[in-house]
Amino acid sequence: MIVDWRGHFGDVELPFLYVQLPNYLREASEPVDQSWSEMRMAQDQALKLLHVGRVVTIDIGDADDIHPKNKVEVGRRSAIVALNLTYGRHFILSPIYKNHRVEDHRIFVSIDQAVEDLVVRDKYGYIRGFAIAGADQKFYWAKATISNGEIEVFCEEVEKPVAIRYAWSSNPGTLNLFNKEGWPLAPFQTDNWKGITEGNRYHSKDAHFEKYHYFYFCFSLNVM
């Protein structure tokens, strides 16, 4: 879609900004695959293109409303991302996963910002939202702390971890890891195991799809 719009506008570098899907639906009791997690990662494929910006909203959604009411914060974050993307500003945005290493039964995660600039909003100091899995691909909730410039993650049920996920659910609940600017760590996964939405296709024969496709088409014409 981005490439198509840029073609219509005759500008291959036209800046494009998207808001990542927020937390929605009931908080997951177990770290299992959920469609919104995979759709967030599908959205993030757009970051492979140049001049594309992402607004992380994993912490300001509404479990009972697909359209979160906190529009002010969504707008504020969007404006900051746009200033960086289009106007050459250098505001600090959401921390993002950089790499990880496995040592014994623990995983050590590095992000693109100094951990000294992170804030754990929890009196016990544990970071919520991490899950790890072994070769059997079964994920378990994990404990995570900041240690020696990394995020140290471990789980007693996983002796030999091979993959780690963060905020990987439709609604990961109340997250507590932010940078000092108030941006949450962006959701991520390190595995490429088959998800529950892989291979899904939507056809115009579906009445619901046809209705919403028609609505989107009319909306686009009005905006254009």
N, C-alpha and C positions, 0 to 999 in steps of 0.2 A: 504494500500500500504506500509506503514511504517513497519507494522508487517511482511508483506510478504518479503520485502527486508531484514529485519533483519534476517528472517529465512534463506534466501538464503546465506547470508554472515556468518551465524552461530554466530551472536552476538546480543543478545537481548537488549543490551544497546548501539547499534550503534547510535551515535549522528545524528540527522536529523534536518536540517534547512530549513525553507520555507520563501518566501517573500510574504507578504500579498498583495492582489490585490490593486493597486494604484487607485487614482482618475482618472476617465475616463468618456467620453461622456459629454454632455452639463450639466452645473450646474442646479440642481433641483430648480425650483421656489417654490415648495411646499414640505413639509416633508412627502412624500408618500413612500410606499414600492418599492424597486427597487432590481433587481436580484443580482447586484454586492454586495450590502450590505449583502444580505443573504449568498452569496458565501464566503464573508470574514468570516462571523461567522461560516460557515461550515469548512473553513480552520482551524479556531481556535479550533475546536474540537480536533485537533491533540495535543493540549497542555495538554490534559488529560493524555497523555503518558509521560513517563519519558524521559529525555534527548532530548527534542524537543525544538527548538528555533524559534522565530518569528521575522521577520524584518518588521516593520511598514513603509509603504511608501505612506500613505494617502495624503501627502502634496507635493509629487514630481512627480506626474503623468502628463499625457498630455491629455487634453480633446479630441484632434483630432487624437491621435495615441495610439493604444492599447499597443504598445511597447514604453514606455517612453524613451526619449533620454538621460536623466540624469543618465547614467549608473555608473558614478563615485560615486555619493552619495549612490546609491543602493549597490555598491560594498563595500564602506566604512562602511556602517551600517551592512552589512552582515558579514564583517570581525570582527567587534566589538562583534556582537552576537556570532559568532563562538569562539572567544577568551574566552568569558564568559562560553559558553556551554561546550567547550571541553578542554580548557587549564586552567581553574580555575581562570580566571581573574574576576574582579568585577567592570567593567565599568557600569555606570548608563545608562539605556536604556529608552525606551518610558514609560511615566507614564501610569498606567492602572487603570481602575475603581476598587474600593474596596467595597464600599457599599453606601447606600443612606438612607435618612430618609425624611418623609413628615411632614411638619409643616404648618398648615393652608393651604394657597394656594401656597406654595413654596416647592421646593425640594432641599435638601442639599446633595451634592455629596462629598464623600471622595475618595481620590485616594491613591496609595501606596507610594507616595512621598510627602515631605513637600511642601505645597502650596507656602511657602516662596521661593522655588527654581523654581517656575514657572514664565514664562514671557508672558505677553499678548502684542502681537505686534500690538497694536491699540491705537491711541492717546486718544480715548474715554474710553478705558478700558473695553469695553464689549467683551465677548468671543463669537465668532461665532460658529455655528454648532450644538447647542442644540435645541431639540424639546421635548415637553411634551404632554401627553394626559390624559384625564379622563377615566371614565369607558366606554365611548362610543367608545374608541379606535381610535379616530380622533386626529392626531398630529398637533400641531401648533408650529411655530418657537417661541423660548423663549429667553429672555434676561438672561445673565449669568454674574456674577461677582465673584471675590474672596473675601470671607468674613469670618473672624475669623477661619481660618484654613480649610475652606470648599469652594466648589463652589456652590454658591447660584443661583438657577434657578427659574424663574417665567414667567408666561404669563397671561395677563389679560383675555384671552379667556377661560382659564381653571381654574375654581374655586376650583375643587378638583382633583388635579393631582394624578395619580396612576402609571404612567410609564414615563421613560425618555430615550431618545436616543441621541447619539452623533456621528456626522459625518456619519449618517445613510442614505447614498445615493450613487449612482454610482460615482457621483462627488459632494462632499459637498462644492466645491468652495474653495476660499482662507481661510484657517484656520489660527488662530492667537494665539493658545495656545501651548506653548512649555516649556520644562524645560531648564535650563541654558546650558545644553549640546547640545541643538538644536534638541532634539527629540520631535515629536508631541505626544499629548495625543492619545492613541489608540482608534479607534472606539468601541462603545459598545451599548448595549441595555439592559434594565432591564425587559422587558416583554417577554413572551413566546407565544404571539398571533400567529395565523397561518399566514404564509407568502405566497407570491405569487409563490414561487418555491417548496413549500412543496408538496410531492407526485409525483413530476416530475420524469420520468424515461426515459432513453435513450436506444434505441434498435439498434442492428447491422443492422436491416433492413433499417434504415435511411441511405441514401447514403452519406450524409455529415459526419455523425458520423463514418461510415465505412471507409471513406477516411482518416479522421484524426486519427482514431484508428490504421490504417495500418501504417501511417506515424510515430506515436508515437512508435509503436512496432519496426519498423526498426531503429529508432533513439536510442531506448533503447539497441538494440543489438549492435549497433556500439559503444555506450558508454561503455557497459559492456565488 
